[in-house]
Amino acid sequence: MRVLLLAHDFPPVRSPQSIRAAAFASELALAGAHITVVTRECGVVEADRLGVDVRRVSPGPLESLVNRAARRRAGAGGGAVASEGAERPAPAVGLNWKGRLVRRLRRGMHWICFPDATVVWARNARPLVESLLASGAVDRAIVMHEPGGALLLASSFVRAGVPWIADLADPVLAQYTLAHWRNSAFRLERDVSAGATHVTVTNRATKDLIAHRHGLPEHRITVITQGFDNRDAPKPVALAPERMNLVYTGRLYAFRSVVPLLSAMREVDGVVLHVAGPEPPAELVRAAELFPDRVMLHGEVSHAYARGLQAGADVLLSIGNAGLPQTPGKIYEYLGAGRPVMHIAETADETAGLLAATGRGVSVAPAGISLELQRLVADWSEGSLDSRFDMNANAACGYTWRAQVASLARILSEFDLQDVHAQE
């Protein structure tokens, strides 16, 4: 099977979407498929080590300029983030003036471009995609959303008669969609859902939302969650041995507030919070300045180092996406880390159900954080923390990337475009 994977983010880009795309590509290749990836050029391009054919296309003038600057920094030994090894980088918790300027320019592009600034990359990628389709070298395709530029090329697969999966992952029309693009986002999501041979999303709530919003039958949508790699165990990062280490890795968006936790930590001794991720919110930076022995910011780190932090944690911190149907993808990596999880959410969500089903953690409302922290610290002090939860690797084996991509491979191998339309 010859599969074209169209993904704006792909390694060495560091993002949840890049991790998902890499897992799709590598696991399908291991299963025997020939994978061609069309993605964007990025700053420091590493050798493609996933056993797939990677074709890179210019992301446009602004991002190409950023890429050139990143290559110059790497050549001078001044890379801003850690390498894929386990060495800890110097914490960098803020952007310099150049970084702030690029962020403003990107936001401006998102304001004027639909679905976002990746429309420039999509325009540059179209000739390559059309050429691959015209050559007859593609049997199946996967078009990955988030960011949305790749979805603009979906019509090419319809015209070529190539069965394709729209990996929406999360909705195109979401709470954070800019107001003036909401109607356009609805139409794009509708057209992609209707035109795709099959749609994949990351959780049941998103499946129900897409099915209801666009009248799609359930057999056209499959849940493929995020996952974790169980083929190589990360080396745990050594943390403070005299206190319970609570670790959060990833970005803290506005809809993942850390404020309730910081408030609760004032009432509980014996806890140190570690956060590894880009652009921490102001309240977290302030807490780290006031209490440097209790709140430690590791800055933006490599995926390998983040996994090492997870493995070295006493307890992993998860914060629910307030008002959104999406499940934070990091929860599946947390399952792979084999450490207990404390999940904070206003109301019971899919993450709470996942932790209950696997026995890997506890879900708590913001009002109950301090009480739960006290209990976790007491269990840690007594050496009984792990025995409270199910640390058996089998509890989470269904969420490895290998298990999740097996469902994707099954869809690709069994699907036939004419048969699907005949069912409808």
N, C-alpha and C positions, 0 to 999 in steps of 0.2 A: 504494500500500500504506500503510495506517494502522497504525503500530507504537507500542505502549505500552512504554516502557522504565521499569522499576521499579528504582530504585537509591537506596540510602540516601545514598551519597556522590556529589556532583556539584559542579562548579565553582560558587562559588569555594573550596569545600573543597579542601584540599591533602592528597591521599593517592593511592597507586597506583590504588586502586579508582575514585577520582574521575577520574583521567586516562583510565582504560579506558572508563568510562561516557561521558565527553565525546567520546572518539574514536568509540565506537559510534554515538552520536547524530549527531555532525556528519558523519561519513562516509556514514551511511545517508541523511541529509538531502540531501547533495550528490548521492547516487545517485538521488534523486527520491522517496524515501519521506517521508510526513508523520509526524513524530516527536512524541509527547507523552511528556514525562518527568515521573514522579512521584517527588519526592525530598524531602529535609528542608529546613526553614528553617535558615539558618546565620547567623553573626555579621554580617559586612559583606557585604550582598548586592549584587553588581555587576549591571549590565545583562546579560541573557542574550544573548550574541553569537554563538551557534552556529546560529542559524536554526531553532530548535526551540521547541515550546510547553512551557514549564517550569511545573509546578504544585508548589508547596512546601507541606509539611504540618508542623505543630509536632512537634518531636522529644521533647516532654515537658517537665515543669517544670524539671528540673536543667539540661538543655541549653539551654532557652529563657532561663534565668537567665544562663548563660555567654554566650549570644548577645547579650543586652542589655548585658552588661559590655563585650563586644567592640565593639559599636556606639558605646558611650560613649567608649571609648579611641580609636576611629577618628575620632570627632567632635572629640576633643581633640588629634588629631594624634599620638596615642601608640600606634599600632598595633604589635603585638609582632613582626610579620614583615614582610618586604619586600613592596612592591607588585609587580605583574607586570612592572615595568620592570627594567632591569639595574643599578640603583643598589644598592650593597651596604648592608645594614642593619647596625646596631650588633650585634656578636655577643652573643647571649644563650644561654648554655650550660646554664642551670639554671632551675628553676621557683621562683617566690616562694612565700610561705606559702599564698596563695590558689590558685595552680596546684597545689601539693601536696595541698591539701584537695580540690579538684575531682578530681584523679587518684584519691585514696582513695575518694571517693564513687562514681566510675565503676567502680572495681574492686569495690566493694561491690554495685553494681547488676549487674555481670557475674556475681557469685557467686550472687545470688538470682534472676536472670532468665535464661530460656533462649529463644533461643540466646545472647543477650547483652542489654545494655541497650537495643538498638535495637528490642526487642519493643514498647516504648512508642510509638515512631514508627510501627511496623507497625499497631498498633491504631488510631492516628489516621488512617493512610492508607487503611484498609480501606473506609470509606464512599465516598471519592473514587474508588477503583479500581472498586468495585461500580457506582457511578453511570456511569462511563465505559463499562464493559462493557454495562450495561443500555441505554445510549443507542445501541448498535450502532456506536460510533465507533472500534472496535478490530478490526483484521483479524488481527493477530499481536502477540505480546508477548515481551519479554525480561525475565527476572527475574534480577537480579544478586546473587550471594552476595558475602560478605566486605565488610562484616559481614553477619550472617545474617538480620536481621529481615525482609527482603523475601521470603525463602523461605516465611515463615509465611502469605503471601498467595497462594501458588501454587494452592491449591485453588480459588480464585475463577475462574481461567482454565479449569480442568478442568470446573467446573460450567457455565461459559458456553459451552463447546465451542470456545474460541479456541485455536488452535495456539500453543504457547509454547516458548521456549528457556530452559532453566535454565543460566545462565552460572555454573556452580559455580566456575570459575577454579581454586580450590584446594579440597581436601576439606573438608567440614564437620567430620568426625571427623579431627582432626589431632593431632600430638604435643603441641601446646600446649593442647588442649581440657581444661578443668577436669575432674578425675576424676569428680566427681559428676554431670557432664553427658555423659559419654562414651556411655552407652547411648542417651540422648535424641538425641545428635548422630548416632549410627549410624542410628537410626530416621528422623530427618528427612532425612538424606542418601539413605537407601533410598527413602523415599516420594517425594521430589522427583525422583530419578532415574527411578523407575518411572512417575511421572505426567507427566513432561515429554514433549513431542513430540520434543525433541532436547536433548542435553546438550553444553555446550562447556566445555573445560578449557584450561589454559595450557601443558601439555607432555605428552609421550608417557607419561612415568612416571605422571602423575596419571590419564591415560586408562586405562592398564593397571590401576591400583589400583582405580578406580571400576568398571570392567568386571568385574574378578575379585571384588571385594567384594560386588557386587549382581547379578551374572550378566547384565549388560547386553550385548547384541550390539554389536559394534564399529561397525556402521553407525549406531547411535544416539548415538555420541559423536564430536565433532570437536575437534581441537586448534586453538584460536585464541590465538596467543601474545600477549604484550604487544607494543608496537611503538614506532615513533618517527615524529615529524612531519617530513617532508622538504619541506614547503611553505614554511616560513619558517626560514631559517638563524639560529641565535642569534649574538649579538655576543659574541666571546670575552672573558672577563674576564682582564685582565693580571695575571699572577702573577710570582713571583720569577724574574728572568731568569738569575741566576747559578747556579741549582741546578735539578735535575730535579724538576718538580712532579708529585706523585702525588696524584690527586684521588678522593675517595669522596663521593658524594652519596646521601642517604637515611638511614634509621634503622638503627642497629646493634643488632639484636635479640640476645638471649642466645645464639641459635643461629648468630650471625655474629660470631665472636670476632675482635677486632682485636689481641689479646695477642700471637700469634705474629709478626705484622708489627712491632709495637713492639719486640719482642725483637730481631728481625733488623736493624732500623734502627740499633741500637747498634753494629753491626759494619760499617755502610756509610756512607760520607761522601757528600755531594753530593745528598741527597734531602730534600725538604720535603713533609710529608704535610698535605693540606688535607681537612678533613671538614666537610660542610655537612649538617646534619640535627638533628632535635629530640632532646633528652635523651640526650646522649652518655654512654657508660658511664663509671664512676668511674675506671677505669684510663686511659682516654683523656684525661679532664680532668686527671688527675694528670700525665700525660706532657706535656700542653700547658703546665702550670704550670712544670714542671722545664726544658723545652726549648722555649721559645716561638718560637725561630727555626727549629725543625725540625717542630713539630706545631702547626698553626693551625686553630682551630675557628671556623667561620663562623656557627654557630648555625642556627636554622631560617630558611630563605630561600624566596623564591618559586620556582615551577617555572621561570620564565624565567631567574632568576639562576642556578639550579642548572644549567640547560642551558648558560649562559654559562661557568660554571666547567668543565663537561665539555669545551666547545670550546677553552678556554684551557689545558687540561692538557697535559703532556707524555705522561703515562701515566695511564690510568684504573684504579682499584682495584675489583675485584669480590671478594666473599667468599661462598663457597657456604653454603647452608642445611644445616647439619649435621643428619643424621638425618631430613630431610624430602624428599619427592619434588618439591617446588616448585622452579622455576627463578627466581632473583631477577629481577623484572621490569625492574630498572634496566639489565640487560645489553643489552636491545634499544635503550634510549636511548643507551647507550654506542656501539652500532653506528652510530647516527645522528650521533653527535658526530664520527666520523671520526678518532678517536685510538686508539692501541694500548691494549690491555687486559691487565693482569696479574690472573689469577683464582686465588684461593687456595682449595683444597679438599682434604680428607683423601684422597678417592678420586676417580677420574674420574667426572664427572657430565655432565648434558646441556649445561651451560654450556661445559665443556671441549670437547665435541664441536662445539658451535656456533662456538667460536673457531677450532677447527681447520678446520672447513668453510669459514669465511669468510676465514681468514687474518688475522684482526684482532687476535689476541693469543696469549698463552701461559698455560697452566694449570700451577700448581706446588703441590706438597704443602707443608705448613708447614715441614718440615725443610729444604726447598730454597729458602726465600724469600731468604735473604741472598745466596746465590750468584746467583740470578736478578736481584736488585736490582743487584748489582755489574755484571752483564752489561748490564742496561738503562742504567745510568749511563754505562758505557763507550761504548755505542752513541750515547747522547745527546751525550756530550762530543765524539765524533767526527763528529756530524752525520749519522749513518747510522741513526738510530732508525726513522724512517718506512720506509726502504727494506727493513728487515727484515720488515715486515708488508705486507699487501695493503690499501692505503688507497683503492683504487678504489671509488667510490660504488656501482657495480653489484654488488659483493660482498655487500652487505647489502640490496639493493632489495626482496627478498622479505619483509622484516620491517618495512616501512613500515606505518603504520596503514591506509593505503589498500589495500595488498595483503591485510592480515589481515581487514579488514572486508568485503572483496569475498567472502570465503568465507562470512561471516555473512549477507550479503545473498543469496547463492545459496541458502542453507538456507531463509531466510525466504520467498523467492519460489517455490521449488520444492516446499516441503513442503505436504502435505495430511494432516490428522489421520487421516482414515479410511484413506488409503493406507498410512500408517505402521503402524497397528494391523493392517491386512490382511497386511502383510509378516510380522507376528509370529504 
